C-alpha cells in the first residue's frame, strides 16, 4: 500500500508540542509504529490547548489530535529512578529514537544518545531543539516565536517597518520537523547499507533559515541585506477583496506582466527595465502596478487576466475559504480519525501524495496519556502482568 512505505519501522517518540510530533505524525502516516512517551497525568502539553473536542475535559485538544494521529501512548515518569530501565528496554526494540527536550534533559534522565547507543549500537537517534546541541545558545528554551527573533527572520519580517511583529505561522517548528523527518530516513537508509547508527542534531534556528532566500546568501558574501519591502510581491485591494501577485526580478514573469499592461503604461519606463532598476525604484513601480490593477472590476477579473498572461497570482483567502476550496476536496487534503466521544474528528492529511494517491491519517490519536502502556510493555517488551502491575503501583508508569 502507498501509505505503508515505512511499515516495520518502530520509532520511540519522546517529543511534544509541534516540531517533533509533526515529524513523527508524518512517519505514522507512512506506516511507522510510533510509541509516544508522555508524562503521566497531563501528557503532552498540547493536550490542554485550543480547541477542546470533549466538553468537560482539558486533554482533548484538536491541536493534539491533529499532530498525534496514528500513535500509541505510553506514560512513563522519566524522573522516577526506575524509568530509565523501561525506556532503554523500549529503545532496544526501536529503530529510531526522537526527542525534542532542551539539550541536557535526556542526559539527566540517562537516556541521551550515548546511553541508548550503549545498549542499541545501530540506533538512529534524533535530537530536535531550538538552537542545536552545541553553541552558547544551546541551553536556551525555544518556541517558534523566539527562534523567529533570534534567527533574524523577525527583523526581515518588518518589511521596512520600525516595529517587529509576531509571525502567525509556527514555521521554525514545522521546518525543523520536516528536516528531522528527511534526515532520520536518510540515516535509516545508511544503516540498511552499512549497519551504522547515527546521532542527528536538528535545530529550529538553522531550519528556519531554509525559508529565507535572498538575505543570508547576500550577507554571507558581504552584500547588504535588502530588508523590505520585497520587490516583485504585490497585494492590492479591488472591490473590498485582495489579490496577491508576484513576478521574479530576473525571470520571464516580469516580461509577462509588462506584456499584459497597456503599451503606454508608466511601468514600461527605462528605469524599470532591469532587475536592479526595478529594485531601486520599487515603491514607484509598485504604485504603477496597483494603478493598473484598479482597472479591473473585481479580484476574480484580475486573477483571470493575470492567469491568462501566465503571471503568478492568487486571491487572498481566509483560512476558512481555503479549506472549503474545491481544490482541497479533490486533493483529499483533510481526513478523519475516530474519537471515543466525538465519533469522527477532521485533521489534515499528509501534505503529499504517493503513487498518485493521498495519504490519510494512520489512525486515531491516543485518547488518554498512557492508554497503550499495558499493551506496549506486554507485547513489545514481554513484561509479565505482575511486573506491569508493580510498576503501576510504584508510579513509574501510568495507564488510565
C-alpha positions as CSV (number, residue, x, y, z in Angstrom):
1,X,0.0,0.0,0.0
2,X,1.1,3.5,-0.7
3,X,0.6,4.5,2.9
4,X,2.9,1.7,4.2
5,X,6.3,3.0,2.9
6,X,7.6,2.8,6.5
7,X,5.8,-0.4,7.5
8,X,8.0,-2.2,10.0
9,X,9.8,0.9,11.3
10,X,9.4,1.4,15.0
11,X,10.0,4.9,16.5
12,X,10.3,5.7,20.2
13,X,9.0,9.2,20.4
14,X,9.9,11.4,23.4
15,X,8.7,14.6,21.6
16,X,5.9,17.0,22.5
17,X,4.3,20.2,21.2
18,X,4.9,20.7,17.5
19,X,8.3,20.1,15.8
20,X,8.8,16.5,17.0
21,X,5.2,15.4,16.9
22,X,4.8,16.8,13.3
23,X,7.9,14.7,12.3
24,X,6.5,11.5,13.8
25,X,3.0,12.1,12.6
26,X,4.4,12.1,9.0
27,X,6.1,8.8,9.8
28,X,3.0,7.4,11.3
29,X,1.0,8.3,8.2
30,X,3.5,6.3,6.1
31,X,3.1,3.2,8.3
32,X,5.7,3.5,11.0
33,X,4.8,2.4,14.5
34,X,5.1,5.4,16.8
35,X,5.4,4.7,20.5
36,X,4.9,8.1,22.1
37,X,6.2,8.6,25.6
38,X,4.0,11.0,27.6
39,X,4.3,12.1,31.2
40,X,1.7,10.6,33.5
41,X,-1.4,12.6,34.1
42,X,-1.3,15.7,31.8
43,X,0.6,14.1,29.0
44,X,1.8,16.2,26.1
45,X,1.5,19.9,26.8
46,X,-0.7,20.3,23.7
47,X,-3.5,18.1,25.1
48,X,-4.6,21.2,27.0
49,X,-4.5,23.6,24.0
50,X,-7.4,25.0,21.9
51,X,-9.8,23.6,20.8
52,X,-11.1,21.1,23.3
53,X,-13.1,18.4,21.4
54,X,-14.8,17.0,24.5
55,X,-16.8,19.1,26.9
56,X,-15.6,18.9,30.5
57,X,-12.1,17.7,29.6
58,X,-8.8,19.5,29.2
59,X,-6.8,16.8,27.4
60,X,-8.6,16.5,24.1
61,X,-7.4,19.5,22.0
62,X,-7.8,19.4,18.3
63,X,-4.2,20.5,18.2
64,X,-3.0,17.3,19.9
65,X,-5.3,15.0,17.9
66,X,-4.0,16.5,14.6
67,X,-0.3,16.1,15.3
68,X,-0.5,12.8,17.1
69,X,-2.9,10.8,15.0
70,X,-1.8,7.2,14.4
71,X,0.4,6.9,17.5
72,X,0.4,4.8,20.7
73,X,0.8,6.4,24.1
74,X,2.9,5.1,26.9
75,X,3.0,7.1,30.1
76,X,6.4,7.0,31.9
77,X,7.6,9.3,34.7
78,X,11.1,9.9,33.4
79,X,12.1,11.4,36.7
80,X,11.4,8.2,38.5
81,X,14.5,6.0,39.3
82,X,13.0,3.0,37.6
83,X,12.1,4.8,34.4
84,X,15.5,4.6,32.7
85,X,15.4,0.8,32.5
86,X,12.0,0.7,30.9
87,X,12.9,3.4,28.4
88,X,16.1,1.6,27.5
89,X,14.2,-1.6,27.0
90,X,11.8,0.2,24.6
91,X,14.8,1.8,22.8
92,X,16.3,-1.7,22.3
93,X,13.1,-2.6,20.4
94,X,13.1,0.6,18.3
95,X,14.8,1.6,15.1
96,X,14.6,5.3,15.8
97,X,14.5,7.5,19.0
98,X,13.4,11.1,18.6
99,X,13.4,13.7,21.3
100,X,12.9,17.5,21.5
101,X,13.8,18.5,25.0
102,X,16.2,21.3,25.8
103,X,19.7,19.9,25.4
104,X,20.9,18.1,28.5
105,X,17.5,16.9,29.7
106,X,17.8,13.4,28.2
107,X,21.3,13.1,29.6
108,X,20.0,13.8,33.1
109,X,17.5,11.0,32.6
110,X,20.3,8.7,31.4
111,X,18.6,8.5,28.0
112,X,20.9,10.5,25.8
113,X,22.4,9.1,22.6
114,X,25.5,7.7,24.4
115,X,23.3,5.8,26.8
116,X,20.9,4.4,24.2
117,X,23.7,3.5,21.8
118,X,25.4,1.6,24.5
119,X,22.5,-0.9,24.5
120,X,21.5,-0.4,20.9
121,X,24.6,0.4,18.8
122,X,22.7,0.8,15.5
123,X,20.1,3.2,16.8
124,X,19.2,6.3,14.8
125,X,18.8,8.9,17.5
126,X,17.5,12.4,16.6
127,X,17.5,15.4,18.8
128,X,15.4,18.4,17.8
129,X,16.0,21.6,19.7
130,X,15.8,25.4,19.3
131,X,19.4,26.2,18.7
132,X,21.2,22.9,18.4
133,X,23.1,20.6,20.8
134,X,26.2,22.8,20.8
135,X,27.0,26.5,21.0
136,X,26.4,29.3,23.5
137,X,22.6,29.3,22.9
138,X,22.1,25.5,23.3
139,X,20.5,25.8,26.8
140,X,18.0,28.5,25.9
141,X,14.4,27.2,25.8
142,X,12.8,27.8,22.5
143,X,9.4,28.4,20.8
144,X,9.0,29.3,17.2
145,X,8.3,33.0,18.1
146,X,11.6,33.2,20.0
147,X,13.5,31.5,17.2
148,X,12.0,34.0,14.8
149,X,13.5,36.7,16.9
150,X,16.9,35.1,17.4
151,X,17.3,34.0,13.7
152,X,16.9,37.4,12.1
153,X,13.6,36.3,10.5
154,X,11.6,38.6,12.7
155,X,13.8,41.5,11.6
156,X,13.3,40.7,8.0
157,X,9.5,40.4,8.5
158,X,9.4,44.1,9.5
159,X,9.4,44.8,5.7
160,X,10.9,48.2,6.5
161,X,8.6,49.0,9.4
162,X,10.2,50.1,12.6
163,X,8.3,47.7,14.8
164,X,8.9,44.0,14.8
165,X,5.8,41.8,14.5
166,X,4.6,38.5,15.7
167,X,4.5,35.9,12.9
168,X,1.3,33.8,13.0
169,X,2.8,30.6,11.4
170,X,5.0,28.4,13.6
171,X,7.4,28.0,10.7
172,X,10.5,27.1,12.8
173,X,8.7,24.2,14.4
174,X,7.3,22.8,11.1
175,X,10.6,23.2,9.2
176,X,12.6,21.5,12.0
177,X,10.1,18.7,12.0
178,X,10.3,18.2,8.2
179,X,14.1,18.4,8.3
180,X,14.2,15.8,11.0
181,X,11.8,13.6,9.0
182,X,14.1,13.6,6.0
183,X,17.3,13.3,8.0
184,X,16.0,10.3,10.1
185,X,15.0,8.4,7.0
186,X,18.4,9.2,5.3
187,X,20.1,7.7,8.4
188,X,17.9,4.7,8.3
189,X,18.8,4.1,4.7
190,X,22.5,4.4,5.6
191,X,22.0,1.8,8.4
192,X,20.4,-0.5,5.9
193,X,23.5,-0.2,3.7
194,X,26.3,-0.2,6.4
195,X,24.7,-1.2,9.7
196,X,25.8,2.0,11.3
197,X,23.5,4.0,13.6
198,X,23.5,7.8,13.7
199,X,23.2,10.7,16.1
200,X,21.2,13.6,14.4
201,X,21.1,17.2,15.7
202,X,18.3,19.3,14.1
203,X,18.0,22.9,15.3
204,X,14.9,25.0,14.7
205,X,17.0,28.1,14.1
206,X,19.0,26.8,11.2
207,X,16.0,25.0,9.8
208,X,14.1,28.4,9.7
209,X,16.9,29.8,7.5
210,X,15.8,27.3,4.9
211,X,12.8,29.6,4.3
212,X,14.9,32.7,3.7
213,X,16.1,33.1,0.1
214,X,17.9,36.4,-0.5
215,X,19.3,37.9,2.6
216,X,21.6,35.3,4.0
217,X,23.1,34.4,0.6
218,X,23.9,38.1,0.1
219,X,25.2,38.8,3.6
220,X,27.5,35.7,3.5
221,X,29.2,37.4,0.6
222,X,29.5,40.8,2.1
223,X,26.5,42.3,0.3
224,X,23.9,44.5,2.0
225,X,20.7,42.7,3.1
226,X,17.5,44.1,1.5
227,X,15.1,44.1,4.4
228,X,12.0,45.1,2.6
229,X,9.6,45.7,1.2
230,X,10.0,42.6,-1.0
231,X,10.4,43.6,-4.7
232,X,8.0,41.9,-7.1
233,X,5.4,41.0,-4.5
234,X,2.1,42.9,-4.7
235,X,-1.0,42.8,-2.5
236,X,-3.8,45.0,-3.7
237,X,-7.4,45.6,-2.8
238,X,-10.1,45.6,-5.5
239,X,-13.7,45.9,-4.6
240,X,-13.2,45.0,-1.0
241,X,-11.2,41.9,-1.7
242,X,-7.5,41.5,-2.1
243,X,-5.3,39.9,-4.7
244,X,-1.7,38.8,-4.4
245,X,0.6,38.8,-7.5
246,X,4.3,38.2,-7.9
247,X,6.9,38.4,-10.6
248,X,10.6,37.4,-10.3
249,X,13.1,40.1,-10.9
250,X,15.3,38.4,-13.4
251,X,12.8,35.8,-14.8
252,X,10.1,35.8,-17.5
253,X,7.3,36.7,-15.1
254,X,8.1,40.4,-15.3
255,X,8.0,40.3,-19.1
256,X,4.6,38.6,-18.9
257,X,3.2,41.2,-16.5
258,X,4.5,44.0,-18.7
259,X,3.0,42.5,-21.8
260,X,-0.4,42.4,-20.1
261,X,-0.3,46.1,-19.3
262,X,-1.1,48.9,-21.8
263,X,1.6,50.0,-24.2
264,X,1.6,53.4,-22.6
265,X,1.9,52.1,-19.0
266,X,4.5,54.0,-16.9
267,X,5.8,50.6,-15.8
268,X,7.5,50.4,-19.2
269,X,9.8,53.3,-18.3
270,X,13.5,52.8,-18.8
271,X,14.3,53.0,-15.1
272,X,12.3,49.7,-14.6
273,X,13.9,47.8,-17.5
274,X,16.4,45.9,-15.4
275,X,16.2,43.9,-12.2
276,X,18.4,46.4,-10.4
277,X,16.3,49.3,-11.7
278,X,13.1,47.6,-10.5
279,X,14.7,47.0,-7.1
280,X,15.9,50.6,-6.8
281,X,12.6,52.1,-7.9
282,X,10.2,49.6,-6.3
283,X,7.9,51.9,-4.5
284,X,7.2,53.8,-7.7
285,X,6.8,50.7,-9.8
286,X,4.6,49.1,-7.1
287,X,2.2,52.1,-7.4
288,X,2.1,51.8,-11.2
289,X,1.1,48.1,-10.9
290,X,-1.6,48.9,-8.3
291,X,-3.0,51.6,-10.5
292,X,-3.2,49.1,-13.4
293,X,-4.9,46.6,-11.1
294,X,-7.5,49.2,-10.2
295,X,-8.7,49.0,-13.8
296,X,-10.2,45.5,-13.1
297,X,-13.7,45.5,-11.7
298,X,-13.0,42.6,-9.3
299,X,-10.4,40.4,-7.9
300,X,-11.8,37.5,-10.0
301,X,-11.4,39.5,-13.2
302,X,-7.8,40.4,-12.3
303,X,-7.0,36.8,-11.4
304,X,-8.4,35.7,-14.8
305,X,-6.4,38.3,-16.7
306,X,-3.2,37.6,-14.9
307,X,-3.5,33.9,-15.2
308,X,-4.2,34.1,-18.9
309,X,-1.0,36.2,-19.1
310,X,0.8,33.5,-17.1
311,X,1.6,35.9,-14.2
312,X,1.5,34.1,-10.9
313,X,-1.3,35.4,-8.7
314,X,-4.0,34.3,-6.2
315,X,-6.9,35.8,-4.3
316,X,-6.2,36.4,-0.7
317,X,-8.4,33.9,1.1
318,X,-9.3,33.4,4.7
319,X,-8.3,30.0,6.2
320,X,-12.0,29.1,6.1
321,X,-12.2,29.9,2.4
322,X,-9.0,28.0,1.6
323,X,-10.2,24.9,3.5
324,X,-13.5,25.0,1.6
325,X,-12.0,25.4,-1.8
326,X,-12.8,22.5,-4.3
327,X,-9.1,22.0,-4.8
328,X,-8.7,20.8,-1.2
329,X,-11.6,18.3,-1.7
330,X,-10.0,16.9,-4.9
331,X,-6.6,16.6,-3.2
332,X,-8.3,15.0,-0.2
333,X,-6.3,17.4,2.0
334,X,-8.3,16.6,5.1
335,X,-9.0,13.2,6.6
336,X,-10.9,11.9,9.6
337,X,-9.9,9.9,12.7
338,X,-12.1,8.2,15.2
339,X,-12.7,9.7,18.6
340,X,-14.4,8.0,21.5
341,X,-16.9,10.8,22.2
342,X,-16.9,12.8,19.0
343,X,-17.2,9.9,16.6
344,X,-15.2,11.5,13.8
345,X,-12.6,14.3,14.1
346,X,-11.2,16.0,11.0
347,X,-7.5,16.5,10.7
348,X,-5.1,17.4,7.9
349,X,-3.8,14.6,5.8
350,X,-0.2,14.2,4.9
351,X,0.8,17.1,2.6
352,X,1.9,14.8,-0.2
353,X,0.6,12.0,-2.5
354,X,2.4,8.7,-3.0
355,X,1.8,6.7,-6.2
356,X,-0.8,9.3,-7.2
357,X,-2.8,8.6,-4.0
358,X,-3.4,10.8,-0.9
359,X,-2.2,9.6,2.4
360,X,-4.9,9.6,5.1
361,X,-4.1,9.5,8.9
362,X,-3.0,6.1,10.0
363,X,-5.4,6.0,13.0
364,X,-6.7,8.0,15.9
365,X,-4.6,9.9,18.4
366,X,-4.2,8.4,21.8
367,X,-7.3,9.3,23.8
368,X,-5.6,9.3,27.1
369,X,-2.0,9.7,28.1
370,X,-0.7,6.2,28.7
371,X,-3.7,4.4,27.2
372,X,-1.3,1.9,25.5
373,X,1.1,1.5,28.4
374,X,0.0,-2.0,29.4
375,X,-0.2,-3.3,25.9
376,X,3.2,-2.0,24.8
377,X,5.0,-3.2,27.8
378,X,3.4,-6.6,27.5
379,X,3.5,-7.1,23.7
380,X,6.7,-5.2,22.8
381,X,8.8,-5.9,25.9
382,X,7.3,-9.1,27.1
383,X,6.8,-7.8,30.7
384,X,4.6,-10.1,32.7
385,X,1.3,-8.8,34.1
386,X,2.7,-8.9,37.7
387,X,5.6,-6.7,36.8
388,X,3.4,-4.2,34.9
389,X,1.1,-4.1,38.0
390,X,4.0,-3.4,40.3
391,X,5.3,-0.6,38.0
392,X,1.9,1.0,38.0
393,X,1.7,0.8,41.8
394,X,5.2,2.4,42.1
395,X,4.1,5.3,39.8
396,X,6.9,4.9,37.3
397,X,4.3,4.2,34.6
398,X,0.7,5.1,34.3
399,X,-2.3,3.9,32.5
400,X,-5.9,5.2,32.5
